[in-house]
């Protein structure tokens, strides 16, 4: 059973997502919160597999809540997925740095939303296409300072390939098909790259891939 926490200051948004999730046999909504402060308290109480967190909220915004969740070792199993409107995608990079596992736009199709919750629960990176485009655009116009920690030279050639493909938004299964390896092997390469680069999750590999030049804003790898 996938345990989900819904965090959004708009009751209508929460009720819409909950209505979809409650229809699924393998997903349980364990709690709802309307601000980042409630989010932190409920995450600690329920330890959900996935926390769907709005970026802009009163009391404490979603980015700060995500940062605090990511910094708590006791909450290492919680995958935070940010909920965003198209007009607020400028916060994408900040949230990835804070430890978000991915992003969803609020106008996502219901079937894509349900699939995304399951992907996030497995620990795979999750970036909606519109969010990925915005992230790439930001690297074109405003490259951020490099991450500290691991270096590109520490990765094997195959690890570089898997990180580059993950940065393009491919899942483990898609990476496996592209490289003609098993999904388990693809996951192993990703996990080893994360350990070498000190990345908290797959989404942070996206940041590293662009900052290191492994993936270019124009799509090269």
C-alpha positions, 0 to 999 in steps of 0.5 A, a space after each residue: 500500500 502506497 501511503 500519501 500525504 496531500 499538502 495544499 492550501 486550496 481545499 478544492 485541489 486537495 479534494 480533487 486529488 484525494 477523490 482520484 487516489 481513494 479509488 485506487 486499491 494500492 494507494 491510501 491518503 493518510 492525511 491532509 495539510 494546508 500549510 508547510 507547518 502542518 506538513 512537517 507535523 503530519 509527515 513525522 506522524 504518518 511517515 508517508 511514502 509520498 508527500 504531494 506538496 504545493 510550492 506556495 503556502 502560508 506559514 511555511 512554503 513547500 520548499 522550506 518544508 521539503 528542505 526540513 524533511 530532506 534534512 531529517 534522517 528519520 524521514 529518509 523514506 518520504 519522497 516529496 513531490 512538488 505541486 506547481 502551476 505553470 506560472 510558478 516553475 521558476 521555483 523548480 531549481 530551488 526545490 530540487 536543491 531542497 531535496 524534492 524528488 520531482 514535480 507535477 503540474 496541477 493540470 496533469 491528466 488523472 491517469 498520469 497523476 496516478 502513474 506519477 504517484 506510483 513512480 515517486 513511491 518507487 523512488 524514481 525521479 519525476 519531472 513533468 515535461 513542462 517543468 523539465 523545459 523550464 529547468 532547461 531554459 533556466 540553465 540556458 539563461 542563468 547557469 547556477 553555481 556547481 554543486 559541491 561533493 562528487 565529480 563527473 570524473 568519479 563516474 564510470 562511462 555506464 554510470 554517466 550514460 544512466 545519469 544523462 538518461 535520468 536527467 532527460 526524464 527516463 525511468 529505470 525501465 526506459 533506461 534499461 531498454 535504451 542501454 539494453 540492460 536489465 532494470 535492476 542493473 539500471 537502478 544499480 548504476 543510478 544508485 552508485 552514481 548517487 552515492 559517488 555524487 552525494 545526491 540525495 535522490 534521483 532528482 538531484 542527479 538532474 541538477 548535477 547533470 546540467 551543472 557538470 555539463 554532462 547534459 547540455 540545455 540543448 539536449 546533448 549528452 
